[in-house]
């Protein structure tokens, strides 16, 4: 399997809760357990987008709440 962020071959992956890409351990910026079952993972790309980082720090895994706004 390949990492959807960097393209490296990976054998163990995690899914970013903010962009839904399958990423390897090298591309995970941070992860934490919200509960015993739910694990929040954020990739290095999503860490640079402030609304997504804010949602991660507030323990919000919902992707719909952090999509960019439409201008125009």
ChimeraX attribute file (.defattr): number of C-alpha atoms within 10 A of each C-alpha:
attribute: neighborCount
match mode: 1-to-1
recipient: residues
	/A:1	13
	/A:2	15
	/A:3	20
	/A:4	16
	/A:5	16
	/A:6	11
	/A:7	11
	/A:8	14
	/A:9	11
	/A:10	14
	/A:11	10
	/A:12	12
	/A:13	18
	/A:14	20
	/A:15	18
	/A:16	24
	/A:17	21
	/A:18	25
	/A:19	15
	/A:20	14
	/A:21	16
	/A:22	19
	/A:23	26
	/A:24	24
	/A:25	14
	/A:26	14
	/A:27	20
	/A:28	20
	/A:29	14
	/A:30	14
	/A:31	15
	/A:32	13
	/A:33	11
	/A:34	12
	/A:35	8
	/A:36	6
	/A:37	6
	/A:38	10
	/A:39	15
	/A:40	20
	/A:41	21
	/A:42	26
	/A:43	27
	/A:44	15
	/A:45	14
	/A:46	19
	/A:47	17
	/A:48	10
	/A:49	13
	/A:50	11
	/A:51	15
	/A:52	25
	/A:53	18
	/A:54	13
	/A:55	16
	/A:56	23
	/A:57	12
	/A:58	9
	/A:59	14
	/A:60	17
	/A:61	21
	/A:62	13
	/A:63	14
	/A:64	8
	/A:65	12
	/A:66	19
	/A:67	13
	/A:68	10
	/A:69	6
	/A:70	5
	/A:71	4
	/A:72	3
